[in-house]
Amino acid sequence: MGPGLIGTLLVGLSAAKALSFAWDLPLIGVDHLIAHVCANYLESDLKPPFLALLVSGGHTQLMYFNSFTEAQIVGQTIDDAAGEAYDKSGPLIGTWLSRRSGN
C-alpha cells in the first residue's frame, strides 16, 4: 500500500530537492508512517522495544519497533477502514467535547 495524494507528494519532494540544492544540504528521505510513531518520542519517555498500532487515514498497521531506527510490520489491513473511521469520528468527538465544556 503506497502513499496517497501523489500530486501533493511530488510538489513537496520537488520543493525539498530545490531547497536541498540551493542551500547545499543533504536531502534525507523519511518514511512518513514511521514518523507518525516517532513523533511520540518528542513528548514521552517511549523507548524501544514496543508494539505500535498505526491508524492513519489510509493505513492501519501493527508495527514492532526493536530500535529507534528499525521497525517491522507485524500485520496490516488491505483497506483503510480503521483509519477512515478515526478520520471521520475525530472531528465529531471534538465538536461533542467542546459543546459539553461550553466552548
PyMOL commands that set and color helices and strands:
alter all, ss='L'
color gray80, all
select helices_A, chain A and resi 6-22+32-43+81-101
alter helices_A, ss='H'
color red, helices_A
select strands_A, chain A and resi 50-56+59-65+71-76
alter strands_A, ss='S'
color yellow, strands_A
deselect
rebuild
show_as cartoon
